[in-house]
Amino acid sequence: MKNFESMDDVEKKARELLEERGVTMDDIAELVYFLQSKYHPALERSECLENVDRVLSKREVQNTVLTAIELDILAEQGKIQEPLLRILRDDEGLYGVDEVLALSIVNVYGSIGFTNYGYIDKLKPGILEHLNDKSSGKVHTFLDDIVGAIAAAASSRLAHRAANTE
């Protein structure tokens, strides 16, 4: 796992915001395990965590995390104009900008990420189920998608690396 002191301010802030919004690296690693354990029976959680860490080390991922969480926070604070505010607070099904933003993360490790992302976004296991619970008063319209995308990208990275060693 990357040393916090060796990170620049953008990476530190992205990781801090995830934690502040209730998402741990272990939560995302659990999603990676969910996606990949069927294909890699000897998979260990530490491998999942390592791949999550590597995905979060990418600047384009960090930028997406910062943007997504900022939009969720602004919606929570009511600092976005209507009707967009209502759309974000309700996480309307026909609003696809959150998924489009997430796809910028999925693209980092190839096309397998698309299927991983679509699958996990539909099922919403683990932390994704919690983030989709609207009763908390929190807005996670973007966060649930970027967390799923980070897991999908980490799963893709893991799958590519495993294919190169088999």
N, C-alpha and C positions, 0 to 999 in steps of 0.2 A: 504494500500500500504506500502511496506517495506521501512524503513528509510534508506536513502542512506549512512548515517554515520555508520550504523550497518553492512553494507556489507563488505566482504573481497575484496581484490584487483582484483581477477578473476571476481567476479560478477559485480563489479563496471565497469571494463573494457568492459565486454560483453555488458552491458547496454549502456555505453558511445558509443561504436562502432555502435550499432544499431542506436542511435540518430545521430551520425556523418554521417551515411550513409542514413539518411533521413527517418528512421522508428521510429515512436513514439509508446509508449505503447497503446495509444488511437487508432492508426492505427491497431494494432494487435487485440485490443478489438473489434473494428468494424468488423473484420473478424469473431471473435468468435460469435458476435451477428448475423451476416449473417448466420452462420452455425447452430445456436441453437434457434433463436427466433421462428421459425416455431413449434418447439417441446415444447417450454417453453414460452407461450404467456405473462406471467408476467415478463419475463426476463428484468433485468435492466442492463444498460451499466456498472454500478459499479461492478456487479457480474462478468461480462466478464473481466473487468480490474483486479479484484482480482485473477481470475484464470490465467490470463496471468502472473501476478506478481509471483504466486506460481510456475508456470512452469519455469520461469526465475530464480527462487531460486535454482533450481536443478543443481548440479555441471556438470553432463553430458551434460545438455543443454548449460550451459555456455561454456564448452569446445568446443562444436560443433559450437556455434556462433563465438567464437574466430578463430577457424580453417577456417570456411567458409568465413568469412569476410577478413581474411588475404589472402586467395587464390584469392579472387576477387580483392583486392588491388594490389597484385603482378601482376596479369594479366593486370590490368589497366596501371601499370608502365612498362609493357613489360619485367618483370623479370622472366618470365617462358619461357622455351625453346619451339621452334616449334617442332612438329605441335600442341602441347598441347595449346600453347598460342592462336593460331587461333581458336581452338575448344572452348576454354573458352570465348574468345571475341565474337564469333558468337553464343554461347550457343546452340551448335549443338544438334539437337533432339535425336541423337543416343548416345550422351554422357550422361550416367545415374549416374555418380558418385555423382553429386549434389543431386539427389533424394535419393541415398543410404545413403548419409550423413544425409539428412533430416529425414530419417526413424529412425535414432538413437534417435531423439527427439520424433517422433510419438510413438515409442515403450514404452515410459515412462508410459503412461496411458492406455495401453491395445489396443485391436484390433479395437475398434470403431474409433480410431485415423487414421487407415489406410483408411477407407472409407471417413472420413472427409478430410484427406489430398488429396486423389485422386480427390475428388470432387472440392475442392478449387483450386488445382493445375491446373485442366482442365479449370475452369471458369475464374480464375485470377481476382477476384473482388477487388475493393478498391486499397490499396497500392500495391498489386501484379501486377495490370495493369501498374501502374507507374514504378515499378521496372523492368518490362519486356520491357519498351520502350528503344530501343537501341540508339535513337537519342540523348540522353543526353551525350554520350561519356563515361559513367560509365559502369563498368562491374558488373553485379549483378547475374551472373550465379548461384552462391551458395546462395546469400542472399534471392532471391525470394523464394527459396525452404525452407530455414530454417524459414523464417517468416511464410510461409504457415504451416509448421510443428508445430511451436509454437502455432499458432491459432488452429490447429487440436488437439494438445495435451491439450490445455486449454479447448477446446470444450468437449473433452473426459472426462476431470476431472470434468467439470460442469455436464455433463450427468450422470456420476457415482454418484456424490454427490446428484443430484436431484432424482435419482432412489432409493437411500437409505433413502430419506426423504418422499417419496410418499407412 
